[in-house]
Amino acid sequence: MKKILLVAVLLLLSLGLAQAQGDTDYEGLDPSGQTVVYWHQYSDDSTQSNTMTALIEDFNSSNEYGIMVEAHHQGHYGTIEDLMNTAILSGELPNLVAGYANAAAGWANEGVVVDINLLMNSPAWGIPAEEQASLNFNLLDVNQLDFAPFYGMRVAWANQNSLNIFYTNLDIVEALGYERRAPATLAEFEEISCAAGTSADYEGYPLDTGTSHFESFVAAHGGAIFDGEAGEYIFESDAVVATLEMFTRMLENGCAYLYAERYQNTGDFSLGITPFAAGSSAGIPFVTFDAAEAEMTDEWVATAFPGAEGVGRTIQLYVPSQAILTGSPEAEVATWLFVKYLAGSDAQLAWSGATGYFSIRNDIEVTEADFTEPRMPYARFVEAHGILQDDMVSVYSSPGLPSYSAVRGLVPNTIAEVINGDVGVAAALAELNAEANELHEELD
């Protein structure tokens, strides 16, 4: 009976995901006259909103099928997820919606997401293989879920791409007696942080207890928080243990400090207080502005994270994306044609140049003349983009699982319990691992 029940469950799951993939035969359709409703997160009058509006107007006026895209600002990602929950229940879905991979995976579990691979590789509507070779699949594959129950489904398309980068103040590093460069290893990072924290002039490392920051250091230790092959969270793995032990050790030894205000870590870095900080490449304009306001003239660089011995440098990708939702086959094709337009060279050049986010194409170069984002110095954009293009840098992204939103809420509490001395590392991570995998079993 257990075997029969398991087979029945698997068949239902397969059916649900097959429905989520939409009509697999897109050939011979006519998407003419379709209206594409697009829910996005760009605030009104922001650079992102204005740039996307201009791109939509160009697509609406130039596409040969008379497809019209109607864009609606629906608030931040959390608000969009709430609206999507209501839309799934009512059946009144948009055609295109903004979200991270884990949100799109949850919608896919509900049977309302199209597998973009089917459209991207369509003989009639897809992107030819020779052009696919020009795309950056490090970014695009964040949304291709190669583990159960998705097995290669591409649940969304990368759109607003940035990196979690590592900042180094070269003047402070040199003043502390070290070579004038970013640390090459985590051991160097910790040693220099300790020298700063125990000096009279500087502070140690501003420690962020958030999940994304924690994952970046787990990746720097050569690990991850989820094992796709095993299909489970691995918070008791060596890399996770080493990361939490490093955090605890640095705080105990005065090499790091906790901060209270959001973005205070990069704010303190901008004041020349600490030699290191970490944050999204999208935050470079704010670091630059704060440093200028504080008249901080030290030389600083943005790099990938230093790695543990034998690991090398690593970077974590942040990839807010766009999911195509199920509708009529004609509507799905029309929505894909808009996404495909956004993936084109001209649109990517306009988007990246105006917003400072990174293109999904490797065959375009955003020149200084193309770069109109007023808040980010062009040289900083090139510096950060160079990290993404460096083949020697290992790339990490958070697991695209419906459970991830709930799991990431558990991590800061676990870190706090350990650094406050309430529980040991091993016991805390064992409890976190059990809770995470319970959520995985329940939600994924």
Order of alpha helices (4+ residues) and beta strands (2+ residues): alpha-beta-alpha-beta-alpha-beta-alpha-alpha-alpha-alpha-beta-beta-beta-beta-alpha-alpha-beta-alpha-beta-beta-alpha-beta-alpha-beta-alpha-beta-beta-beta-alpha-alpha-alpha-beta-alpha-alpha
